């Protein structure tokens, strides 16, 4: 499928989704969000795709935020609609996807850009990356899950400090806070991201999907994550991959998982 604001590339079972608005520092406008919805929906439904890496075109920015020009004429109702649609169609879609999604953060990840990275399952940052949620400087707050996901990742105190000061943090600080998993130099960012995803792709795909569901349940209000874990654990026993995994273990060989 051809996109106006995205590039998609395939490397074996890895699908790259690249925000391709380099002249705008890859800012998220409505059209880009709509294309992200389509691209991730396709990736999650494509049996040939095992996992996704998302990054931004160029070296300056992963995503430098939302396209603020689109906010100028909004009111309370249109603001609510913008936020709700973004949550449902993109950010929650990524977080709850059935395949691993890794953000390769190259440069600035601000506002909606950091929110998108936080919706991914793993974050790898280049050493020159800077991250922040500057929405209060516009008289707003993060509206794509940033208040919730940042708190879950770094804790309430750190989250409030980052949001209320609107300060950016360096990649090293982000790793110290637990906001990113790894920091590498920009030349090896994609190689490190691929290395981690390739390791995940050696594991049982249905078990990976169950792990995502169970871990996500730990952060959802009103959901008993332990019960979700029990359900997902038990479902694995009905898969061919479970039989293959146990058989391979007993036969002292590497498993050949099929995602069935």
N, C-alpha and C positions, 0 to 999 in steps of 0.2 A: 504493500500500500504506500502511495506517495504522500508525503507530508510537506507542508509549507514551513514549519518551524522546528521540525525534528529530522534527525538522520537516524536510520536504523541499520545496524550491521550485524552480521552473524559470524561467530568464530566457533565452529563446532556446535555444541549445545548451548553456548552462551549467546544471548542477544544483547547487543549494545543499543541503548536509547540515548541519543545525544541531543541536548537542547541546542538548536542551531540558530541562535539570534546573537551572534558574537558582537555585532555593532551596538546592541542594546544590553550588553553584559548578560545575555541570556535571560532577561527578565520574563516573568510569567504573565502573559496577557491571557484574555479569555480564549483566544484561538489556540494558544499553546496548551492550555489546560484541557481543552476539548480533545486535542490530538494526543495528549498524554493518556487520557482515558481510553481512547481507541487503541493506542499502542500497547498499554499494559493489559488491556482486556485480551487483545490478540495474543500477546506473549503467554499469558496464563492459560490460554486455551490451546496453544500450539503444542502438540505432543513432541515436536522436535526441539523445543526449547526447555532446557533444564533450569536455567536461572538467568537473571537480568543484571547488567551493570548499567547504571545511569550516570552520566557526566555531562559537563558543559563544553561547548566548542571553544577552542582557544585556551590560553593560559591564564587569563585575567579573572575569570569568574566561572564557578559552578552554576549558580543562579544568583544574581544580585538583588533579587526580590521580586515583588509584584510590579506590574506596569501601573505606576501611580496615576498616570494620566486618565486611566479608566475609572478612577475613584471620584473624580472631581464633581460629577453631578449626582452622586448617589445620596440616598436618604436612608432612614432606618430600615425600611422594608427591603429596599434593593440591597443594602448591606447584609441583611440577614440572609437573603436569597443567595448572594455571592458566597458567603461563608458556608452555608449549608450545602450548596451544590459542590463546592470545592472539597469539603469533607467527604461527601458521599462518592463523588465521581472520580476523585484522584487520590487523596491522601489516605483515606480509609481503605480504598481499593488496593493500594500498594501494601499497606501494613497487613491486611488480611489476605493477601494473595497466597496462592497455593505453591508458589515457587520462591526461592530466595532472591531477594533484591539487594544489591550492594551499591551504595553511593560512593563514587570516586570523586572526592571534593577537590577540585582544582581552582584555587583562588577564592574569591569572595563567595560566601554562602550566607546571604542576609535575608531577613524577613521570610517571605514565602519560600525562598531557596533553602534556608536552614530547616524550615518546617517540612519541606519535601524530603530533605536528607534524613530528618528524624523519623519520617514515616517508613524509611527503608529499614531492612533488618540488620544491616551492618554498615558502618561508615568508615572509610579509609580517607585520610586527608594528606595532601601534599604539605610539605613543611612551610610553604608560603601562604597557606590558606588562612583566611580570617572569617570568623563566624559571629553572628549576632542577630538580635531581634530589635530593630530600631523603630518599631511602629509607634511608640509613644511620642517620638519626635514629630509625628504627623497628627497627633491627637487620636491615635488608634491603639488597639492592642493586637497581638497576633490573632488571626482569625481562621487559620487552617490547622488548628490543633497544637499550636506552639506552646500555649500555656500548660497544656496537659502533658505532652510528650517530653518537653524540656524538664518539667518537674520530675517525671518518672526517671529520666536519665541522670540528672545531676542533683536532685534534691530540691526542696522548697526554697531554702535560703539562697542557693546559687541561682536558681531560676528567677526568683524575684529580683535579685541584684542585676542579673543580665537584662531582664525585661524593663525594669524601672530606670536603670541608668542608660539603657540603649547602647552600652559599650560593646565593642567587638572584642573577641578573645582570639588569641593566636592558636595555631594548631596544637602547639605543645600544651597550652592551658586547657584546650578542649579535651585532649587525651587525659590529662590529669583529672579533669572533672568527670570523666566517663562519657563525654559527649561523642567522642570518636574512638574506634577500636585501635587504630594504628596510625602512625604518622611516618611518611617516607618522603624522600626527595621527589620533586616533580617528574624527573625522568623515569622513575620506577613506579609511579603511582598506578598505572594501568596494569603493569606486570604483577604487582603485589595483589591488586584486586582480583585479577584472573587466577592467581595462585590459590587464593582462599576459596574462590568459587569453584575452581576445578576440584579441590579437595572435597567440597560439599557434594559435588556431582558424582563422586564415587560412592556416596551413601544411597540408601533406599529412598527414592523420591516420595513415596506415600508416607514414609516415616518422617521425612523432612517436613512435609505439609502438616502432619499431625503435631510435630514439635512447634511449628509456627502458631498453630491454633491454640495449643496448650499454654505456651508462654504468653501470647497476647491476652489470654483469659486472666492472667495474674494482674492486669492493669485495668480491668473493666469493672466498674462499680456494679454491685448487685449480681455478679457472676461468681459462682463457686469454682475457682480455678482447679481445685483438687478434684472435683467431680468431672470437669472437662478433661483433666489429665487421665482419669480412670477410663472415661469413654474413648479417648483417642488411643490410649494404650491397648485397650481391649480390641479396638477395630484393627489394629496392626496384625493381630493373630489370624485374621481372616484373609490376609494378603499372600499372594504367591511370593512376594519379596521376603516376607518373614520366613517361609519355608526354605527359600534359597539361602538366606542369611544363616540360618541355623545349620543347614546341611553343609554349607561351605565352611563354617566354623569347625564342625565335627570332622570334616574331611581335610582340614588344614589347607584350604585353598582360598583364593580371593573370590568373593561373590560376584555374580553377574546379575545385577538388578534390572528389572524391566519396567518398573512402575506399575505393576499389576498385583 
